[in-house]
Amino acid sequence: MTTLDYGAIHGGTRAERLLRGPAHFLLRRLVNATIAQGGNVYQTQVDKIHDLPFLPVIEWTFIYLPIIYHTVYGVWITLTGQPNVANYPYGKNWAYVAQRVSAVIIVFFMLFHVLALKYGMFGKNRAFDPHYRALHTVAQHMDASPLITWILYPVGILASCFHLANGFWTAGITWGVTVSRGSQRRWGYACAGLFVIVFVAGMMALIAAARLDPNTVPLGPSRH
C-alpha cells in the first residue's frame, strides 16, 4: 500500500464495479485525512494495513487486477464511444465527455501515484516507507515539487471525485431506478453531496500532507 493509497476498480455488476473501484480509492481519503490529527494516528492506520495477512495477495486480488481490468475496459469504451456533444451540446452529453476525460486523467494519476510511492521510480524522496516512517515520507513526497502538491494531486482528486459521483448518477438511469425527471434531479443532489464529501476528504488529506515539514516531522514508533 502507499501513503495516499491507490484504488481498486471493477469486476461484477456495475454497482460492484463502482463500490470496488473509484469508491474504494476515494473513501480511503478518510484514512489519509488522519494526517491532520497529528501524532502517530496516521502511522497507526498504516500499520494496521501492513499487518494484514497475505497483503500481496490482497493487493493483487482487490487492487491491481481490478485496476488493470477496469483500465482496459475503460480504454475500449473511450475508443469505441461516439460522443455527440458537438451536435447536441446538452449537459448530459458534456457529462459523458467529462466522464471519459476524467477516466484518462485518473489512469495517469494512479500510474504516477503507484510508481512513485510504491516503487520509487521517480526518486527515493518520492517513495513511501510504511515502517515507522510513514508521515516522514509523506512529507518528503509532497516537498519534492510544488507541481506534485498543487497541480497533479488536486487534478487527480477532482477527476476521481467527479468520476465516482457521475458514475453513480448515470448508474441510476441505467438500472431504471431514476426514470422520472424528478427522481433524476433528487438523485443528482445526492450524487453532488457524495462528490463534496469525498472531495473535501481528499483535499483535507492533501492540505495536511502539504503542511508537513520533512525536516521536523518526527518518526513514528519503531515496531522492530
C-alpha positions in Angstrom: 0.0 0.0 0.0 1.1 3.6 -0.5 0.5 6.8 1.5 -2.4 8.2 -0.4 -3.5 4.7 -1.5 -4.5 3.7 -4.9 -7.9 2.5 -5.8 -9.3 -0.9 -6.7 -11.5 -0.9 -9.7 -14.1 -3.2 -11.3 -15.5 -6.7 -11.6 -19.0 -7.9 -11.3 -22.1 -5.8 -11.7 -21.9 -2.1 -12.3 -22.7 -1.4 -8.7 -19.9 -3.7 -7.6 -17.5 -2.1 -10.0 -18.3 1.3 -8.6 -18.0 0.2 -5.0 -14.8 -1.7 -5.6 -13.4 0.9 -7.9 -13.5 4.7 -7.5 -15.4 4.3 -4.2 -12.5 2.2 -2.8 -10.0 4.7 -4.0 -11.8 7.8 -2.7 -13.2 6.6 0.6 -9.6 5.8 1.6 -9.2 9.5 1.7 -10.9 9.3 5.1 -7.9 7.3 6.3 -5.5 9.7 4.8 -7.3 12.6 6.5 -5.9 11.3 9.8 -2.7 13.0 8.8 -4.4 16.2 10.1 -4.8 14.7 13.5 -1.0 14.7 14.1 0.9 12.4 16.4 1.1 8.8 15.5 -2.6 8.4 14.3 -1.6 8.1 10.6 1.2 5.7 11.4 -1.2 3.5 13.4 -3.6 3.3 10.4 -0.7 2.4 8.1 0.5 -0.2 10.5 -3.0 -1.8 10.5 -2.9 -2.1 6.7 0.5 -3.6 6.6 -0.3 -6.0 9.4 -2.9 -7.7 7.2 -2.1 -11.3 6.5 -1.2 -12.1 2.8 -1.1 -8.4 2.0 0.4 -9.0 -1.6 -2.4 -11.4 -2.4 -5.0 -8.9 -1.1 -3.4 -6.1 -3.2 -3.3 -8.1 -6.4 -6.8 -9.5 -5.9 -8.6 -6.3 -4.9 -6.4 -3.6 -6.2 -4.0 -4.4 -9.1 -6.1 -6.9 -11.1 -9.3 -4.8 -10.8 -7.4 -1.7 -11.9 -5.9 -3.5 -14.9 -9.3 -4.8 -15.9 -11.1 -1.5 -15.4 -8.4 0.4 -17.3 -8.5 -2.0 -20.3 -12.3 -1.9 -20.3 -12.3 1.9 -20.0 -9.9 2.3 -22.9 -12.2 0.2 -25.0 -15.2 2.3 -24.1 -13.3 5.5 -24.8 -12.1 4.4 -28.2 -15.5 3.0 -29.3 -17.7 5.7 -27.8 -19.4 8.2 -30.0 -19.8 11.5 -28.2 -22.2 13.9 -29.9 -21.7 16.9 -27.8 -20.8 19.0 -31.0 -24.3 18.3 -32.4 -26.2 18.2 -29.1 -24.4 20.3 -26.5 -26.7 19.3 -23.7 -25.5 19.0 -20.1 -25.7 15.2 -20.1 -23.6 14.9 -23.2 -21.0 17.2 -21.7 -21.1 14.9 -18.6 -20.4 11.9 -20.8 -17.4 13.6 -22.3 -16.2 14.7 -18.9 -16.5 11.1 -17.6 -14.2 9.9 -20.4 -11.7 12.7 -19.8 -11.7 12.1 -16.1 -11.0 8.4 -16.7 -7.9 9.2 -18.7 -6.7 11.6 -16.0 -7.3 9.0 -13.3 -5.2 6.4 -15.2 -2.2 8.7 -15.4 -2.7 9.9 -11.9 -2.8 6.4 -10.4 0.3 5.4 -12.5 2.3 8.2 -11.1 0.9 7.6 -7.6 1.7 3.9 -7.5 5.1 4.1 -9.4 6.3 7.0 -7.3 5.2 5.9 -3.9 5.2 2.1 -4.1 8.2 1.6 -6.3 10.2 4.9 -6.0 10.6 5.1 -9.8 10.7 9.0 -9.7 13.3 9.3 -7.0 13.7 7.9 -3.4 12.5 11.2 -2.0 9.1 10.5 -3.6 8.9 6.9 -2.3 6.8 5.7 0.7 8.2 3.8 3.7 5.5 2.4 5.8 7.8 1.2 8.6 7.6 3.9 11.3 8.5 6.5 8.7 5.0 6.9 7.0 4.4 10.5 7.9 8.0 11.5 7.2 8.0 10.0 3.7 4.6 11.7 3.0 6.3 15.0 3.9 9.2 14.2 1.6 6.9 13.2 -1.3 4.9 16.5 -1.0 8.1 18.5 -0.6 9.6 17.1 -3.8 7.9 19.5 -6.2 5.0 22.1 -5.9 3.7 20.7 -9.2 3.0 17.4 -7.5 1.3 19.0 -4.5 -0.7 21.8 -6.1 -1.4 20.6 -9.6 -1.1 16.8 -10.0 -2.9 15.7 -6.8 -5.7 18.3 -6.9 -6.4 17.5 -10.5 -6.3 13.8 -9.8 -8.6 14.1 -6.7 -11.1 16.3 -8.6 -11.2 13.9 -11.6 -11.7 10.9 -9.2 -14.5 12.6 -7.3 -16.3 13.6 -10.4 -15.9 10.1 -12.0 -17.3 8.5 -8.9 -20.3 10.8 -8.4 -21.2 11.0 -12.1 -20.9 7.2 -12.4 -23.4 6.7 -9.6 -25.8 9.2 -11.2 -25.7 7.5 -14.6 -26.0 4.1 -13.0 -29.3 5.2 -11.6 -30.6 5.8 -15.1 -29.0 2.6 -16.5 -30.7 0.4 -13.9 -34.0 2.1 -14.4 -34.1 3.4 -10.8 -34.3 7.1 -11.6 -36.8 7.1 -14.5 -38.6 10.4 -14.0 -37.0 13.8 -14.3 -37.8 14.5 -10.6 -36.1 11.3 -9.4 -33.0 12.1 -11.6 -32.9 15.5 -10.1 -33.1 14.2 -6.5 -30.5 11.5 -7.2 -28.4 14.2 -8.7 -28.4 16.2 -5.5 -27.4 13.0 -3.6 -24.5 12.4 -6.0 -23.5 16.0 -5.7 -23.3 15.6 -2.0 -21.2 12.5 -2.4 -18.9 14.5 -4.7 -18.5 17.2 -2.0 -17.8 14.7 0.8 -15.1 12.7 -1.0 -13.5 15.9 -2.5 -13.3 17.5 1.0 -11.8 14.4 2.5 -9.2 14.2 -0.3 -8.3 17.8 0.0 -8.1 17.6 3.7 -5.5 14.8 3.4 -3.7 16.8 0.7 -3.5 20.0 2.6 -2.5 18.3 5.8 0.3 16.5 3.9 1.4 19.6 2.2 1.8 21.4 5.5 4.3 18.8 6.8 7.9 19.7 7.0 10.2 16.7 6.3 12.9 18.3 8.4 10.8 18.5 11.5 8.3 15.6 11.2 9.3 13.0 13.9 9.5 9.3 13.0 6.7 7.1 14.3 7.4 4.5 17.0 9.6 1.6 15.8 7.9 -1.7 15.6 11.1 -3.7 15.3 
